[in-house]
Amino acid sequence: MEITKDMMIGDILDADSTTAPYFLEMGMHCLGCPSARSESLADACAVHGVDADELVAKLNAHINK
């Protein structure tokens, strides 16, 4: 699996729940909230002031290790 900025947060969490700490680290503390789960990674990063490319790289490194 490869994570992209266009993916929905919920899809990423459903595919690999061990990615949750990365979202918590960026300030997304309500991962179970329907609006958070249906938000794209790019949109969530924009709202939380996080570099989307950096987070995508971290998530892909985590998933592919």
Backbone hydrogen bonds, N-H to C=O, Kabsch-Sander energy under -0.5 kcal/mol:
donor,donor_aa,acceptor,acceptor_aa,energy
7,M,4,T,-1.3
9,I,39,E,-2.8
10,G,37,R,-2.8
12,I,8,M,-1.9
13,L,9,I,-2.6
14,D,10,G,-2.4
15,A,11,D,-1.9
16,D,12,I,-2.1
19,T,16,D,-1.7
20,A,17,S,-1.6
22,Y,19,T,-1.4
23,F,19,T,-1.0
23,F,20,A,-0.8
24,L,20,A,-2.3
25,E,21,P,-2.4
26,M,22,Y,-1.0
27,G,24,L,-1.4
28,M,23,F,-2.5
29,H,27,G,-1.4
33,C,30,C,-1.6
37,R,33,C,-2.3
38,S,34,P,-1.4
39,E,36,A,-1.3
41,L,7,M,-2.4
42,A,5,K,-2.5
44,A,40,S,-2.5
45,C,41,L,-2.3
46,A,42,A,-2.1
47,V,43,D,-2.3
48,H,44,A,-2.0
49,G,45,C,-0.7
49,G,46,A,-0.7
50,V,45,C,-2.6
52,A,50,V,-0.7
55,L,51,D,-2.1
56,V,52,A,-2.7
57,A,53,D,-2.1
58,K,54,E,-2.2
59,L,55,L,-2.9
60,N,56,V,-2.7
61,A,57,A,-2.3
62,H,58,K,-2.3
63,I,59,L,-2.7
64,N,60,N,-2.3
65,K,62,H,-0.9
